[in-house]
Structure formats: C-alpha cells, structure tokens
C-alpha cells in the first residue's frame, strides 16, 4: 500500500481503494468520487455520527489507512468504509461533477433498460425510496413510463437505496432537461380473439375520457400536450392550416386581379 500513499502531487495520486470498490461486482451503479470532494470536510458534515470507526474508514477510502489491525477489526473498518463511501456518494451525485459522471453512465445504459415493452428499452436510473440508510434497497427509475423497477441482479438488489437518495433522478432531469424523454399514450390492451377484455376495456375507456378531459383543459390554456402523438398531430394540423391559408390568399389575389381588370374596362 505504500506505493499508493507516498505521493507528492495530486496527479500522481492513485485512488486504489476507490478503484477496487467501483470495479467490484455489485457496485456498478456507483461512480468514482473525486479526491477533492472526499478531502473537503464540509462535504462530510454529520457523517462521523453515522459511521462506526469513522476516521479509520475515511483513511481507508482515501488510501491513508496504515493501522496494524487484526483481521476482525479490519473487516469492521472495511464495512464502515463501504458505508461511508455510499453516504458520501449520495451527496456527490447531485453536484455538477457527480451529475456529469452519472449522465455518462445513463447514456451508456450502465444501469439497465426499462423492461416495459412500450418504453422500447429506455435507459434506467438508480434511485432510493428513502434517504435513511437501511430502510429500502436501490430501485431503478424509468423517465419514460415514470415507474420504478427492481434490479435484475441480486447483487444490485442488496445495495442500499440511501446511497443514491430519493432526489437524485429528479435533480438530474432538472439540470439536464434535454434528457427528458417524450411521453407516449401507447399502452397494452388485453384482448381475447381480437376483442378487448370487458373489465380492462371499461378501465381503458375511463382512462381515455380522463385523458381527453385533461388535454382539453391544456388546449384551453394554449399549453402543449405532453404526449408525442398529440404534438405530431398538431404539427400536421398546423401544416394543413398553413396550406389552406395560402390557398385562400392565392384565391383572394386572383379575385382581386379580376376585379381590377373589370374596373379598368371602358364603359360601352
């Protein structure tokens, strides 16, 4: 470990423990926290009361740990280091640098793709349902259907959701609004021999009525529909209206010319 501790400059610094942690199976959802962020005590405020062997754990995360501890104690410190990294990670990923790293992983679909057929394999984002550690495991959020899913791997399902926080995915789309996907009105309709199942059909009709009512209110307020199908339809209607207006203008021009000609004719 000495080769990783005895460094003169930040450029020579090798974050050995963090590299090992990120590359470990089950930790693929995490991004690497910058050295500067970890060494700024302000970013770690309050964590000393939540992590056992806090200082030893921090030293291990920053590759400064040199305590000659027995195997049991070292195992406890290692566990605390992983917990500390997770808690700091939840804070880091809502910073500018952290968001940028998570966006790259999101674009590469490193967190998986939505299992819903209508979402057409839209990439997922990790999220927590609670900011309190030990409450709920990490879930995966789809921005297209706005629903959450369980991770496929049991290794990922064991990760604490508090290590990502309940606000991260919303903050990301506020900072990167261009990543918000177009919403679709498509949904699966159960059918038997081509006929819609009665109970499901009744529910679908009720949903359609509610949807049309809400869309009508949006139109009254001159607000754009959130659904891509409606926007495409509006574009087609706008093009038709423009074509009709152009035709009317041409007809008016032709009518005006004929009137001018009639007025210029000498009276017999």
TABEL-V681618 format. One line per field, one symbol per residue. ss: DSSP state (H for helix, E for strand, - for the rest). burial: + if it has 24 or more other C-alpha atoms within 12 Angstrom, else -. Layout:
ss: ???
burial: ???
This chain:
ss: -HHHH----HHH---HHHHHHHH-----------HHHHH-HHHH--HHH----HHHHHHHH---------HHHHHHHHHHHHHHHHHHHHHH---HHHHHHHHHHHH-----E---HHH---EEEEE---------E-EEEE----EEE----HHHH--EHHH----HHHHHHHH-HHH---E-------EE--EE-HHHHHHHHHHHHHHHHHHHHHHH------EHHHHHHHHHHHHHHHHHHHHHHHHHHHHHHHHHHHHH----
burial: -------------+++++--+-----+++++++++--+----++--+---+-+++++++++++++-----------++++++++++++++++++---++-+++-++---+++++----+--++++++++-+-+---+++++++++--++++----++-+++++++++++++++-----+---------------------------------------------+-+--+--------------------------------------
